[in-house]
Amino acid sequence: MSKRYILGALAYLVPTFTLGFVWHLVLFKDYYESLAIYRAEVIIPLGFLSMLVQSVLFAWIYDRIFTAASGSATSLILKYAIIGALLSWSFTTLAVAAKNIMSSVPRFMAIETAFTAVQWVMVAPLTLLAFRAARDAASISPGARLSR
């Protein structure tokens, strides 16, 4: 796996795992318990594995669609955030609400929509920075790197 994919994957994995842990198991723990949707003891390694798979796929999506795209950094971040958030929301919010038993679908939809928005406000700019850092590092010749 190339450096750009590793950095791109980390740009998704680190903030998503950190936010997910704090959001679901600390800040809004009581809220989620009132929804009666999760098991008493969540299996964190499975959640991490899920995010790891997602991180590789989102890095691939970014590389295929946005690396060579024209536009300002702000417009690329916004476009990637919208695509990433909609895709994430479809499998973390809509699909879960459709098939899981919970005390309130509207309350679940509200909290998970907020989570997805916060997640992508962090992930999109970090992904752009990660891919640009990898590109810039690759464009520096070995001789120029030594003279710095």
Order of alpha helices (4+ residues) and beta strands (2+ residues): alpha-alpha-alpha-alpha-alpha-alpha-alpha
